[in-house]
């Protein structure tokens, strides 16, 4: 009979003292880290959550399961663990997985209370080392352009190869957090609205609004504008992918609009003031 | 306007946020930038050239407020590419550097970006127009890195040679220009700290004589909208 030795044991656990004197254990992730990952994600501030996942959505249990179960080769993760509470909890995770470009794509997060102590640096070194041991030479990461702390960290630890076209590839890459390439009506509605809001002659103060339903948009122009103006609402949208017709409702008087949650203010700058006054005059609840 | 209405300002320029906040209240406004190339081709017809576009927005304070999350969530549900910035003022200035610096010169010269970059004289003009902006930016609390102008010129070089700003297209087609909010804003901001802005002064002056009066042509042809 052979007993399979869990592969996470191949990477020994070690204790590290951080700048504040606290001790953390750094080790390979294990399948039983699933609930600890969920707990860690639940504790992240919105800002940290967004900087890691480019979304404010919390991790789902099935995602946590997938994150906790790696193959220790093409997919690998290391965690930082502390014994502060009744049971050990995770305060940082770094991982990589295969990217479409053949690089090892890195994800890294440090719990808010543990940031600024060198833990990110430590975890990045650990995961780079783990990847290199397994034959990876090129790593990539998606980092928000204004996440200076992460960009600084990567700059210090890696040789950065900038990417073409405004994105940064390999060790540093920037991409939109919403990677959706969908071109459905909802997207076009907003674009149509933005177009309407730039008024040709500068006398109509149009504002684009999305109503209480996130997926609907309506546009308005100042009272007294002619039908021609209202008729100028974008109804057809031509894009490189094809043409579509977009339902856009326009009103002649902002006062008649129902209360709205969100206004996307898109007029040309010379129309700013009248548009802002029309907006201010719109009815409250 | 409802008490909790969020107003996300997606205009070009660096003066609009303050202007709108003074009317609707500073608590209501968030700032943002749109990156998309759109044109109104005729009544009710929008043409988008290039990619799908993207909105970058955030609280002026940089905080990840609950309101930011709600707006991001609405955009996500609508599958609108977006990014939340914790440094939105910088985002606005970075866009401003490009559209006022590079875009302003394409309008003044009535030329696509390709020929402007190919001629050493006009290339120097582009660089100098951008440098005037990076010179006033520290006074606004938004210092640019030392290589900012080089990067903008490289960014411009990556565009199709015929590319020109929406203001350049508006000029060609006799529409009202955003020059006051672009070069005009550079000139105004240079006055107080005494930063010379002769190029933007020239752009603002030369283009001002091409501003059509609002009443002269009540049914002017539709014009281009937001530009990259």
Interface residues (C-beta under 8 A of the other chain):
Chain A: X45 X46 X47 X50 X54 X55 X56 X144 X145 X146 X147 X164 X165 X166 X176 X177 X178 X179 X180 X181 X182 X183 X184 X186 X187 X189 X190 X191 X192 X194 X195 X197 X198 X200 X201 X202 X203 X210 X214 X215 X228 X231 X232 X233 X234 X235 X236 X237 X238 X239 X240 X259 X260 X261 X262 X263 X264 X265 X266 X267 X268 X269 X270 X272 X273 X276 X277 X279 X280 X282 X283 X284 X285
Chain B: X1 X2 X3 X4 X5 X6 X7 X8 X9 X10 X11 X12 X13 X15 X16 X19 X20 X23 X24 X34 X36 X38 X40 X41 X43 X44 X45 X46 X47 X48 X49 X50 X52 X53 X54 X63 X64 X66 X68 X69 X70 X71 X72 X73 X74 X75 X76 X77 X78 X79 X80 X81 X82 X83 X84 X85 X86 X87 X90 X91 X155 X158 X175 X176 X178 X180 X181 X182 X214 X215 X217 X218 X219 X220 X221 X222 X223 X224 X225 X226
